[in-house]
């Protein structure tokens, strides 16, 4: 008779020994620890890869950022030009709205890269529950 064909006697859940319960808990903790380490290792490995490595979204991000900035500047210039043409205030409308467009473009860049979030201040993850209640 083959070893693989032998069946182990099944132990009902109620008759598990305390050692088995402790062993199962240790096994679960070990599995959780291994998954944490492997996730951290994979993130570090991806970050340490050379310049020849691109993720799928890198090219789209490279195209998105200049467009975010340029759209703010061009919108400001267009609004300034329209104000100058409508109210004959040349060159003040275009100068003022070029600066406003530049600021808007910078804001768009910061928002697109994640440096500015749109959440409420109470939603920050670095605050504890007791600080949020105050």
MITI-315072 format. One record per residue (C-alpha): residue number from 0; x, y, z; residue in one letter. Coordinates in Angstrom, 2 decimals, decimal comma, padded with zeros to 5 digits. Example, Ala and Ser with C-alpha at 12.3 -4.5 7.8 and 13.67 -1.06 7.14 Angstrom:
! MITI-315072
<pos->0 | px->012,30 | py->-004,50 | pz->007,80 | code->A>
<pos->1 | px->013,67 | py->-001,06 | pz->007,14 | code->S>
***
This chain:
! MITI-315072
<pos->0 | px->000,00 | py->000,00 | pz->000,00 | code->X>
<pos->1 | px->001,33 | py->003,41 | pz->-001,00 | code->X>
<pos->2 | px->001,89 | py->006,16 | pz->001,58 | code->X>
<pos->3 | px->-000,25 | py->008,58 | pz->-000,42 | code->X>
<pos->4 | px->-003,12 | py->006,08 | pz->-000,39 | code->X>
<pos->5 | px->-003,15 | py->005,91 | pz->003,37 | code->X>
<pos->6 | px->-005,76 | py->008,09 | pz->004,95 | code->X>
<pos->7 | px->-005,15 | py->010,06 | pz->008,08 | code->X>
<pos->8 | px->-007,74 | py->009,65 | pz->010,79 | code->X>
<pos->9 | px->-009,97 | py->012,72 | pz->010,92 | code->X>
<pos->10 | px->-010,14 | py->014,49 | pz->014,23 | code->X>
<pos->11 | px->-013,40 | py->016,34 | pz->014,92 | code->X>
<pos->12 | px->-013,03 | py->020,07 | pz->015,68 | code->X>
<pos->13 | px->-014,23 | py->019,62 | pz->019,25 | code->X>
<pos->14 | px->-011,44 | py->017,12 | pz->020,01 | code->X>
<pos->15 | px->-008,52 | py->019,26 | pz->018,83 | code->X>
<pos->16 | px->-005,74 | py->019,40 | pz->021,31 | code->X>
<pos->17 | px->-004,51 | py->022,76 | pz->022,66 | code->X>
<pos->18 | px->-001,24 | py->022,22 | pz->020,79 | code->X>
<pos->19 | px->-003,15 | py->021,95 | pz->017,49 | code->X>
<pos->20 | px->-005,01 | py->025,18 | pz->018,20 | code->X>
<pos->21 | px->-001,75 | py->026,98 | pz->019,01 | code->X>
<pos->22 | px->-000,13 | py->025,51 | pz->015,91 | code->X>
<pos->23 | px->-002,96 | py->026,77 | pz->013,70 | code->X>
<pos->24 | px->-002,67 | py->030,26 | pz->015,20 | code->X>
<pos->25 | px->001,06 | py->030,28 | pz->014,62 | code->X>
<pos->26 | px->000,53 | py->029,10 | pz->011,06 | code->X>
<pos->27 | px->-001,92 | py->031,94 | pz->010,36 | code->X>
<pos->28 | px->000,48 | py->034,51 | pz->011,85 | code->X>
<pos->29 | px->003,34 | py->033,10 | pz->009,80 | code->X>
<pos->30 | px->001,26 | py->033,29 | pz->006,61 | code->X>
<pos->31 | px->000,32 | py->036,91 | pz->007,31 | code->X>
<pos->32 | px->003,95 | py->037,81 | pz->008,00 | code->X>
<pos->33 | px->005,13 | py->036,17 | pz->004,80 | code->X>
<pos->34 | px->002,53 | py->038,00 | pz->002,71 | code->X>
<pos->35 | px->003,54 | py->041,36 | pz->004,27 | code->X>
<pos->36 | px->007,23 | py->040,75 | pz->003,58 | code->X>
<pos->37 | px->006,58 | py->039,58 | pz->000,02 | code->X>
<pos->38 | px->004,45 | py->042,66 | pz->-000,75 | code->X>
<pos->39 | px->007,14 | py->044,96 | pz->000,65 | code->X>
<pos->40 | px->009,83 | py->043,08 | pz->-001,27 | code->X>
<pos->41 | px->007,92 | py->043,31 | pz->-004,55 | code->X>
<pos->42 | px->007,40 | py->047,07 | pz->-004,08 | code->X>
<pos->43 | px->011,11 | py->047,56 | pz->-003,37 | code->X>
<pos->44 | px->012,04 | py->045,42 | pz->-006,35 | code->X>
<pos->45 | px->009,82 | py->047,43 | pz->-008,68 | code->X>
<pos->46 | px->011,25 | py->050,69 | pz->-007,34 | code->X>
<pos->47 | px->014,85 | py->049,53 | pz->-007,77 | code->X>
<pos->48 | px->014,54 | py->048,42 | pz->-011,39 | code->X>
<pos->49 | px->016,55 | py->050,31 | pz->-013,96 | code->X>
<pos->50 | px->015,55 | py->053,06 | pz->-016,38 | code->X>
<pos->51 | px->014,56 | py->050,50 | pz->-019,02 | code->X>
<pos->52 | px->011,58 | py->049,33 | pz->-016,98 | code->X>
<pos->53 | px->008,22 | py->051,01 | pz->-017,55 | code->X>
<pos->54 | px->004,88 | py->050,32 | pz->-015,98 | code->X>
<pos->55 | px->001,78 | py->050,41 | pz->-018,14 | code->X>
<pos->56 | px->000,69 | py->053,85 | pz->-016,90 | code->X>
<pos->57 | px->004,07 | py->055,60 | pz->-017,17 | code->X>
<pos->58 | px->003,61 | py->056,71 | pz->-020,76 | code->X>
<pos->59 | px->000,09 | py->058,00 | pz->-020,16 | code->X>
<pos->60 | px->001,31 | py->059,87 | pz->-017,05 | code->X>
<pos->61 | px->004,15 | py->061,39 | pz->-019,09 | code->X>
<pos->62 | px->001,64 | py->062,70 | pz->-021,59 | code->X>
<pos->63 | px->-000,92 | py->063,78 | pz->-019,01 | code->X>
<pos->64 | px->001,28 | py->066,08 | pz->-016,92 | code->X>
<pos->65 | px->002,31 | py->068,55 | pz->-019,66 | code->X>
<pos->66 | px->-001,26 | py->068,64 | pz->-020,94 | code->X>
<pos->67 | px->-002,55 | py->069,42 | pz->-017,43 | code->X>
<pos->68 | px->-000,13 | py->072,34 | pz->-017,15 | code->X>
<pos->69 | px->-000,57 | py->073,67 | pz->-020,68 | code->X>
<pos->70 | px->-004,36 | py->073,55 | pz->-020,48 | code->X>
<pos->71 | px->-004,34 | py->075,86 | pz->-017,45 | code->X>
<pos->72 | px->-001,97 | py->078,33 | pz->-019,08 | code->X>
<pos->73 | px->-003,81 | py->078,31 | pz->-022,42 | code->X>
<pos->74 | px->-007,18 | py->078,77 | pz->-020,75 | code->X>
<pos->75 | px->-005,81 | py->081,76 | pz->-018,83 | code->X>
<pos->76 | px->-004,36 | py->083,28 | pz->-021,99 | code->X>
<pos->77 | px->-007,62 | py->082,76 | pz->-023,88 | code->X>
<pos->78 | px->-009,70 | py->084,37 | pz->-021,13 | code->X>
<pos->79 | px->-007,25 | py->087,28 | pz->-020,92 | code->X>
<pos->80 | px->-007,31 | py->087,79 | pz->-024,68 | code->X>
<pos->81 | px->-011,13 | py->087,73 | pz->-024,72 | code->X>
<pos->82 | px->-011,27 | py->090,31 | pz->-021,90 | code->X>
<pos->83 | px->-008,76 | py->092,53 | pz->-023,72 | code->X>
<pos->84 | px->-010,75 | py->092,33 | pz->-026,95 | code->X>
<pos->85 | px->-014,09 | py->092,91 | pz->-025,24 | code->X>
<pos->86 | px->-013,16 | py->095,76 | pz->-022,90 | code->X>
<pos->87 | px->-010,15 | py->097,21 | pz->-024,79 | code->X>
<pos->88 | px->-007,87 | py->096,78 | pz->-021,78 | code->X>
<pos->89 | px->-004,86 | py->095,49 | pz->-023,68 | code->X>
<pos->90 | px->-002,39 | py->094,16 | pz->-022,34 | code->X>
<pos->91 | px->-003,70 | py->093,92 | pz->-018,77 | code->X>
<pos->92 | px->-006,24 | py->091,15 | pz->-019,25 | code->X>
<pos->93 | px->-003,79 | py->088,84 | pz->-020,94 | code->X>
<pos->94 | px->-001,04 | py->089,60 | pz->-018,39 | code->X>
<pos->95 | px->-003,22 | py->089,02 | pz->-015,36 | code->X>
<pos->96 | px->-004,87 | py->085,90 | pz->-016,72 | code->X>
<pos->97 | px->-001,54 | py->084,48 | pz->-017,91 | code->X>
<pos->98 | px->-000,42 | py->084,52 | pz->-014,26 | code->X>
<pos->99 | px->-003,77 | py->083,04 | pz->-013,17 | code->X>
<pos->100 | px->-003,41 | py->080,37 | pz->-015,87 | code->X>
<pos->101 | px->000,12 | py->079,56 | pz->-014,71 | code->X>
<pos->102 | px->-001,13 | py->079,12 | pz->-011,13 | code->X>
<pos->103 | px->-003,99 | py->076,96 | pz->-012,38 | code->X>
<pos->104 | px->-001,56 | py->074,83 | pz->-014,39 | code->X>
<pos->105 | px->000,66 | py->074,32 | pz->-011,35 | code->X>
<pos->106 | px->-002,39 | py->073,39 | pz->-009,27 | code->X>
<pos->107 | px->-003,41 | py->070,86 | pz->-011,95 | code->X>
<pos->108 | px->000,09 | py->069,34 | pz->-011,88 | code->X>
<pos->109 | px->000,09 | py->069,01 | pz->-008,11 | code->X>
<pos->110 | px->-003,38 | py->067,50 | pz->-008,14 | code->X>
<pos->111 | px->-002,48 | py->065,05 | pz->-010,93 | code->X>
<pos->112 | px->000,66 | py->063,84 | pz->-009,15 | code->X>
<pos->113 | px->-001,19 | py->063,35 | pz->-005,87 | code->X>
<pos->114 | px->000,49 | py->066,10 | pz->-003,86 | code->X>
<pos->115 | px->-002,89 | py->067,74 | pz->-003,32 | code->X>
<pos->116 | px->-005,91 | py->065,65 | pz->-002,37 | code->X>
<pos->117 | px->-009,53 | py->066,65 | pz->-002,61 | code->X>
<pos->118 | px->-010,58 | py->065,02 | pz->000,69 | code->X>
<pos->119 | px->-011,67 | py->066,74 | pz->003,87 | code->X>
<pos->120 | px->-008,95 | py->067,47 | pz->006,46 | code->X>
<pos->121 | px->-010,57 | py->064,95 | pz->008,83 | code->X>
<pos->122 | px->-009,98 | py->062,15 | pz->006,30 | code->X>
<pos->123 | px->-006,20 | py->062,22 | pz->006,67 | code->X>
<pos->124 | px->-004,88 | py->058,76 | pz->007,56 | code->X>
<pos->125 | px->-002,21 | py->060,07 | pz->009,95 | code->X>
<pos->126 | px->-004,77 | py->061,19 | pz->012,53 | code->X>
<pos->127 | px->-005,94 | py->058,94 | pz->015,32 | code->X>
<pos->128 | px->-009,58 | py->058,52 | pz->016,29 | code->X>
<pos->129 | px->-009,17 | py->060,66 | pz->019,40 | code->X>
<pos->130 | px->-007,74 | py->063,54 | pz->017,35 | code->X>
<pos->131 | px->-010,65 | py->063,37 | pz->014,89 | code->X>
<pos->132 | px->-013,23 | py->063,76 | pz->017,66 | code->X>
<pos->133 | px->-011,68 | py->066,99 | pz->018,94 | code->X>
***
